[in-house]
Amino acid sequence: MLTPSPIRWPAGYRSAVALAFDVDGPSGDAMLDDSLLDNLRYFGEGSYGPYRAVPRLLDLLAQYQLQATFFIPTWVVTHWTSLCERILAAGHEVAYHGHRHEVFFDLTIEQQHAVMEQSRTIFQQRLGITPTGFRTPSGDWSTATATLLHTFGVKYSSSMRGDDRPYFHPAATGGNGLVELPARWDMDDYTALAYFEDPAFPSGLDRLADYRAVMHNWSAEFQGYHRDGLFWTTILHPKVSAKPGRLSILEGLFQTIRQYDDVWVARGNDVADWWIQQYGQGGNK
Ligand SMILES: [Zn+2]
């Protein structure tokens, strides 16, 4: 006998899932700063994501009638604008992920402000949207970042790791600030599937996980969260996991999720809105 979910989810759902994909493309200093002329091979590893992997992923999501969140550096938005329009047209959410995938932890608050301002302008001018979600490109930030994001109208972050339920960051003025939709490093597809020859990743040994094992692991994680009525999200990169053969991993995961009619598959902003509505008053959950 399952115990009831500790969380009130909408419409009697037992758990919530926000499938999230980071479309980093070739952004990030290692790929951009000296890559265009000197390191085309590495650049190509990244650009495969928006060129080839995202369209394939969009088709699979449509097949399973799943809506997701795409965190996209705005450098990628400027170079693949029509692809981003297609993502939005399919009903998915597009949200902040830096401009060139900056490591926020290394930036001053003024530099973080500049990145956010540039990103907001590009999203508004290129796509006509003002995102309400943010995932830090580095998985880390400084303590002032959450307050800064709030001033840009960001409602939620999916950057931290410390819970398996949404929670509120404290606001600078007291009370509730941003909603956090926590993820986990081991739900990042790099852990099992990344392989780059130069620079070497993983370093020291050529290895890739068995695709069936990866599908089983991810499905088991979802099922555990669902059993306990929690919130589950992913840090998946199309350039890593939406390659032709690896699509079997994602398809197996989607099939597992679709076996349950009491899981709420939602975009990050839907979950954040729900959390604010349900728990925004009267302190943290
Ligand atoms: Zn990223």
Boltz pocket constraint, residues with backbone or C-beta under 6 A from the ligand:
constraints:
  - pocket:
      binder: B
      contacts: [[A, 22], [A, 23], [A, 24], [A, 97], [A, 101], [A, 136], [A, 137]]
      max_distance: 6.0
